[in-house]
Amino acid sequence: MKKNFVLLLILISTGIWAQPQVPTEYFNSPLDVDLVLSGTFGELRSNHFHSGLDIKTQQQEGLNILAAASGYVSRINVATYGYGKALYIQHPNGYTTVYGHLQKFSPEIEAYIKKIQYERESYEVEIYPEAGVLPVSQGDLVAFSGNTGGSGGPHLHFEIRDDSQRPMNPKLFGIKVKDSQSPTITSLYAYPLGEEAHVNGSANRQRLRLIPVADGSFRTEQINACGDVGFGIGAYDKQDGAANNNGVYKIEASLNGDVVFEMNMDRFSFTETRHLNQLIDYEYFINNKSRIHQLFVGPNNPLSIYNNVVNKGVVNVQDSLNYVYSIKVLDQAGNEKIVRIPVKGNQPGNIQSKKIMETDYFVKANQNFSIEENGVDIFIPKETLYYDTYLDINFKGDTVYFHKDDTAIHSNITIGFDVSKYTPEQREKMFIARLGYRGRPSYNSTTKKGDRFTAGIRTFGDYTLASDVKPPVITPVNFKNGQWISGNNSLVLRIADDLSGIKSYRATVNGKFILMEYEYKNNTITHYFADGVVTDTENNLKVIVTDEIGNSSTYEATFHRK
C-alpha cells in the first residue's frame, strides 16, 4: 500500500510539472521563409518576459504573413507603441495566434480597419470583430511584416496564447527553429541569504570564477560557506543563423545529484510578468546592465515558471559538510551547458558584514507607507516593494530625491505636489517630471485637481515640478508649400516636441479628415494617397499637433495633384 501511495504521488507530481500537452502539428509557420530568431519566448526584458518569438524578416519589411491555422480575426489593434499594428486570430481549438509590428494588413482586413479609422477619425483603434466577419484559412495571407510600434528593426512578433490568453512557447507546438549551439554562461554568483550566512568569509554577494573543463562544462574553485546560500547565473542562448544573444529556455539546479530548483519558459500569464524583477538580481541589473537569474525564490514570489523547487532553492550549508551544487542551462533543442560548484561547510571566526544603507525611512513590504514634507507627499501602498527596504528620501523645494532606482517597484507609488503658490496660468503649463541624465525633466502623466498635482510612478529617482511652454514643431518632409506632387504616393511631415511629448495630432485636406500614421521612432506622420480621400487638384492641408501639456501648433500648406 505504501509503495502504491508513493507511486501515486510521483505520477501526480509528474503531471503537474511536465510540459503542457499541446497539439504539435496544428500550427504552421507564419512566414514562408526559414525561421531565424532575434528574440525567444520568455526572454528577460525590462519589467516583463517576452511573450512570443521575434522572427527575423531578412532585414526588410513587406514579407507575407500567413495564418498559422484556420479561424477568424478576433482582434485588430493599431497603436503607436507596443505591438504597433497587430492581428489576433482565434482558432477552433481555443488557442489564439498573435502577429505584431505589422507594416499593413491583407487587402480585405486593411479595407475593414481603414473604414473604422476614418469613421472614428483616429489612427489608433482597437476592435474585436465577431466570428464570421473576417474568417481565415490556414496559410492565408493576413498581413505584411513591418517595424511598427516598439520595434527595434523589421521583424515579426509571433505568439500563441491558450484559452485563458496566457502566452505559451510556440516551439512547444512544433514551430521549428534551427539550433545547434549550446547556451553560453557569462557569470556566476553566490548569495549569503541568512543573517549568519557567509560565502568565503563575506555576507555580501560573491562572484565565482568559471573554470573551463575539457568536456565543455565549467567548474569553480571550492567555496567555503555556511548558513543559507543561494546562487545566480548569467546566461544567454544563440540560434543558428543569428548573432543575437537570446534568452535561455530552462535552468535546472541540483544539490548532490538531487534537483532542488528548476525554471522553464513554457507559459506564463501577463498578470505575473512584472515579477520578473524578483527572478533577476534587480540591483545588479540596474548598476551593471546585465541580468542574473536568481536560482532561489523570495517571499511572495508568484511566478509560475518555477518547478521542483526544494526549500525555495536555498541551500542550507552545514559546518564541516561537503556539497556539490550543479547548474544545467538548456535550450529547447536540448543543447546544454553545465557548471559545478564544490561547497565546503566552514564557519570562520570573522565574517565581513553585509553592506546595508540605513536611513530614517524603513518601509515594510506588507504595510502602507506615507510621508509629507515641503508640500510634497508620497504614498507607497503595501506590496508595492518586494522586500522590507530602507529608503533614502530628501526634500528640497519643489524636488524630492526619492531613493536610487536600483530597487524594484511593482505597482504605482503616488507622488503629490502642493501647487497653491503658482497662478492658474502657470499651473496649466506645469507637470510632474522625473529628472534624468544631466537633470533633464521627462514627462509623467499628471493629474491636476485644484491645488494638488499627483502622478503614479514605478521607478525611483528624482521628481520635481517642470513647465513646458514650447509648442510642437511641424515640418514637411517630402513636399513644399505650393508644390505639384502628382508623383508622390504619400504625404510625410515630421512632428516633434522637446519636453512633454506629442499627445495628439489631426490632419485635414480641404476640410476633410485624412488618416496619418504616426511613427514615433522617426517622428513622422504619413498619409497614403491610396486611401482615395484626396481627389482634388488644389488641396489645402491643415495639421494641428498638441503636446501633453496642451501647447498646440498648426501647419498649413497648399499642394497640387493630378
N, C-alpha and C positions, 0 to 999 in steps of 0.2 A: 504493500500500500504506500509506504513512504517513497519507494522508487518511482511509483506512478505519479505521486504528487509532485516530486522534483521534476519529472519529465514534463508534466503539465505546465509548471512554472517556466521551464525553458522554452516550451513552444509558445506560450503567451508572450514571453519576452522577445522571442524572435519575431513574432508577428507585429509587435509594437515597433521594433527598431529596424525592420527590413525596409528596403527601398519600396516606395509606393508602387502598387500594382497598376500599371498603365498600359494602354494599347500601344504596341511598338511598331505597328505597320499602318496606322490610321492617318498620320500626318505626313505629307510630303514636304520637301524643302520649299521655302517661299521664294527662292531665286533659282534660275536655271543656269547658274554657274557653280563651280566648286566653292564650297563654303570655307572661307578663311575668316578668322575671328580677330576683332580688335578689342573685344570685351566678353568675359564669360559670365555665366549665371552665378549670382551670389557674390560677385566681386565686391571688394570693400571700396565704397565710395564715401564722399563726405556726407556723414549723418545718415547713410542708408546703404542697403545692399542693392547691387544691380539686379534688376528683376527679369532680365532676359539675356539673349545673345546679341552682341553687336557684330553684325556681319559686314565685312568689307565689300564695297561695290566698285572695286578696281579704280579707286580714286576719281570716280566720276558720278554724276547724277543721271537719272533717266533710265536705269535698268528696270526691266519688267518685274513687278512684284506679283506673285501668284498666290491664290488662295490655297493654304496648306491642306484644306479639306472642305467638303461641301458644307453649306449652311446659309446663313443670311447676315447681312451687315446690321449689327445691333447697336452700334455707336459710332459716331464720327465726331472727332474733336479737332478743331482748328484753333491753335493757340500760338501766341508769340514765343512763349518759353516752353519748358518741359519737352514733351514729345513732338512739339510743332504740329504738323498735320499728321493725324493718327487715325487708323481704321481698326475697328474691332469686329470680328466675325464670330458669331455664336454657332456652335456645331451641335448636331442632334445628340451626341453622346455626353453633353453637359459641359464640355471644355470650350474655352474662348481663346482665339488667337488674336494677337495684337501686333500691328505693324506701325512703327513710328519713324519720325523725321522724314516724312514723305515729301517729294517735290510737288506732286499733284496726284489726283485720283484717276481712275479709269474714266473714259468719257461719260458713261452713264452716271457714275457716282459723282463726278465733277459737276455735271449739269444739275444734279439733285442738290448738292451742297451750295453751289453758286446761287441758285434760286433763293435759298433760305438766307444766304448772306445779304443779298440785295433787298429781300423783304425786311430784314432786321437792320439793314444799313450798318453792318458790322463785319469786320474781317474775322474776329474771334467768335466762334459759335460752337455749341456742343449740342448734339441731337441724338435721339435714340429711336431710329426707325423701327417700326413694327415688323414682325416676321412676315415675309412675303413681299415687302416693299422693294427690297434690294437683295434678292436671292443670288447665291453664287454656287458654282460647282467647283470641285477640286481642280486646280490647275488654271482656273480663270484668271485673266489679267484683272487685278483690282486696283493697282496703283503703280506709281513710278518712284524709284528710290531718290532720296534727296538729302538735304542737310538743314532742314528747318528745325526750329526750336533750339533747345540747349544741346546742340550737336557740335562737336569739335572738328568735324570733317564729314564728307559724304559716307554714309553707311545706312544700313537697315537695322533698327532695333526690333527684335522679334521675341514675342512672349507666347507662352502657353499658360493659361490660368485654369484652375479647377472650378467646380461648380460653386465654390464659395469665393471666387475671384482672388484666390491665392496664387501668386506666380509659382510655377514649377519649372524644373530644369528641362529645357527642350530636348537635351540629349537622352533623357530617360525614355523619350518617345521614339527613339530611333533616328533622330536628326543627327547625321554623321558629319564629323569634322576630323580631318587627318591630324593625328597627334602621336608622334614617335619620340617625344622629348620628355625626359623626367623633370619634375619640378626643381626649382632652384631654392636652396636655403641661404638666406643672406645674413641672418643674425640669430643669436640665441641668448636668452636672459633667464636668470633665476630670481625669484621674488620671495624674500622673507615676509611671511604674512602674519604670524602671531607676534604677540608682544615680546616674547623671549626668543623669537626665531632669529637665525642668522645664516648667512652663506659666506663662507671664507672669512668669518670674523666680523661681518658687517650686517647691519639691519637694513641696508639700502639695496635697491635693485643692482644686480651684478651681471655684467656682460661676460659670457663664456666664449672662449676661443674655440672655433671649429677647426678640427684637425682632419684632413682628408685621409681616407683609408683606401687601400688598393682595390677593394670591391666596389668603389663608388660611393660608399656611405661616409659618414663623419663620426668622429668621437670627440669627446672633450677630455681635458685633464680632470683628474678626480677632484671633486669639490668636497670640502668639509662643511657640514651643515648640521643644524639641529632645530627641532620645532616644526611648525607648519610652513611648508615651502611650496611655491607654485612655479611653473615655467611658462615662458612665452617664446614664440618663434616668429621670425620674419621670413616670408617665403612668397614666391610667385611661380607662375607656370607659363610656358610658351606652347603654342600650337604650330604645326608645320605651316610654312609659307608666310609667317608674320613675325615681325620683330617685337611686337607688343609684349610687355610684362603683364600677364593677366592673373586673375585670381585663381587660387587652388580650389580643388573640389572637396578634399577630405583631409583631416588631420586626426591621427589616432595616437594616443599615448599609452604606454604600458609601464607597469612597475613590477620588476622581477618576473616579466613574462605575462602578467595579467593586465588586461585592458582596464584603465581607470578613467579614460576620457576619450570621447570621440565627438567630432563635429563634421557634418557633411552638408553640402549645398544641394538638397533635393527640392525643398519647398520652404517657403516662409509666408507670413502674412504682412500686409502693408502696415497693420497696426503695431507690429513689433519692430519694424525695420530700423527705427532710430535707436533702438537698444544695441545696435552695432557698436555704439560708443561704450558699451560695457564689455563687448568682446575684445576690443582693442585696448592697448595702453594709450589712453587718450592724451595724457600729458606728454608722453614720448612723441606721439604723432604731431602735436602742435609745435613742439620745440625742435623736432628733427625731420619732419615731413616724410616720415616712414611709419608704416603700420605694423605693429606687433600683435599677432594673435595670442591672447592670453588663454592658456590651457587649464584654466580653473574658472569657476562660476561664482561671481559675487552675490551678495544678498539681494533678493527681489529682482533677479535677472530672469525674465520670462522667455528668453529666446528658445524657439522650438528646434533649432538646428543641432542641439546637443543630444548625444546618445550615450548609453552605457557609462554614465558618469558616476564614479565612486568617490564619496566624501568630497563632493563638489570639485573633484580634480586636484584636491590639495594632498600633498604627500606629508605625512607626519613622520619626520626623521627622528629616530630614537638614538640616543647616545650609544656609541660603540657598535652599532649595527651597520652593515653594508647593503647597498641597494644598487640596482641598475635601472635607470629611467630611460626609456626609449621613445622616440618620436618618429612616426612614419607620416610623410606628406605624400598624398597621392593625387593624380589627376583622374579624369573619368575614363581614360583609355587603359588604366591600370599601371601606368608608369609611376614609379615611386622613388623617394629619397628618404634615407634613414639616418638618424643621429642618435648615438648612445652616450649617456651621461652617467659615469660612475659616481656614486654618492657615499661618503663615509660619515656616519653619525659621530659628531665630535663637538663637545660643549667647551669652548675656550673660556679662559678666565675673564678676558675683557672683550666686549663687543662694541664696535663702532655704532653709535646710536643713530636712529633714523632721523633724517632731516625733516622737521615739521615746522612750518611757519605759523607761529601762534599770533593771533591778532585779538582785538577786542570783540570780534563778532564770530561766534561759533554757531553754525547752523546745523540743526539735526535734520536729517533727510526726511524723517517721518513727522515733522512738525512744521506749521506755518512760521514764517519769519517776516517781520516788518521793521522798518527804521525810517525816520524822517529827520532831516536837518537842512537848514538854509533854504527852506521852501522846496526841497526835493525829497520825494518819498519813494521807497522801494518795498515791494511785496513779493515774497517768494512762497508760493503755495507748497504744501507738503508733497513729497515725492517728485519734486522738480529736480533735486540733486540726487545722485545715485548713492552718495556716501555722506556721512557727517563731515562737515568741512569748515575750517577756519576761512573766513573771507576778509580780504583786505579792501576796506571801503573808506574813501576820503571824499569830503565835500569841500568845494571851493567855488564860491559864487554860483553861477549857473551850470557848473560842471560837477559831475560825480565820477570819481576814479573808482571804478567798480571791478575790482579783482582782476587778475590776469586771466587771459582767455584759454588757458590750458586746463581748465576744469569744465567738464561737460555739463550742459543744461539740457534736460529732457523736454520740459514743457515751458510755456511762457512765464517769464518774470515780468511784472508790471513796474515800470518807472513812471513817476508822475512829477510834473513841474508846476509850481505856482507862477503864473504869468501876469498877476494882477498889476505889477508895476509897469507893464507895457500897454501902449494905447491899442485900441481895437484895430487901427490901421497897421500897426507893427505886427500884431498877432496874426493877421491874415497871411503874412509872408513868412511866418516862423514855423519851425518844425523841430522835433526831437531828432538829433543826429548822433551817430556813433563816430568818434574821431578815429580816423585810420592813419595810414602812413603820412608822416610829417604833419599830423594834426588836421588833415583834410576831412571835413564832415561828409558823411554819407547818410542819405535819407532813410528814416524809419517811419513806417506808416503811423501817423499821429492822429489820435482822437482829441478833438477840441471841444470842451464843454465849459463855457464861462471862463473863469479864471484858472482853469486847470487843463494842462495837456498831459496825455498819457500815451504810452507805447508799450507793446509787448516785445520782449527781446529774448533771444535764445543763444546769445553769445555774450560772455563777459567782456568788459572793456571800458573805455571812457565815453561818457554820454554827456551831451550838452544841448543847449538851445541854439539853433542856427537860423539864418534868414536866407531866402532866395528871392531876389528882386529882378533877376535877369530872365527875360522870356526865351523860349527855344529859338534856335536858328534854323531857317529853311532855305535850302539851296538846290536849284535844279541841277541834274546830273547829265542827262542825255538830250537836252534841248535848251533853247534860249527864247526869251520873250519875242514874239512876233515871227518865229521861225516856221517854215514848212517842214513837217516831219512825216511825210507820207510813207517814207521807208522804214520808220520805227515800228516795231511790234509792241513796244511798251513805253511807258512814261515813268521816269525814275526821278525821285527827289531824295535828298539827304536831309534828315531831321536830327537835331542834337540839342541836348540841354546840359549845361555844365555842372549842375548841382543836384536838384531833386529828381530829375529824370522825367521821361515822357510818360504822361498819363493817358492822353487820348489824341486822336487826330481825325480829321474829316475832310474829304475832298469832293468837290462838285465840278462839273463841266456844264456851262450854260444853265446853271442852277439845278442840274440833275446829279444825284449822288453817283459817284463812281467808286468801285471797290479798289482799295490799295492794300497790298500785302506788306506787312511790316517785318523787316529782317533786322533785329536789334544788333546782330553781330557786326554789321557794317553800316548801321544807322540809316537804312534806306527804306522808302516806301515805293511800291511799284504797282502801276496799273497796266494790265494787259489788254490791248485793244481788241483781242479776240473775244472779249466779253460782249462786244457788239453794242455797247451803250453810247459810244461816241460816234455819231453818224454825220454831224455837220461839217462843213468845210472850215468855217471860222469857229474857234472854240475858246471860250473864256474859262480858264482854270482858276479855282479858288481853293486854297488849302489852309486849314486852321489847325494849329498844333498847340496843345496845352500841357504844361508840366504838372507835377504832383501838387504844387502849391497853388495853382490856378493862374499862373502867368501864361498869356497866350500870344502867339504870333500868327499873322496872316500873310500868305504869299499869293499874289495874283499875277497872272500872265495870260497872254493870248498865243495860241498856236494854230496852225492850219494843216488840214489833211484832205486828201482826195480819196 
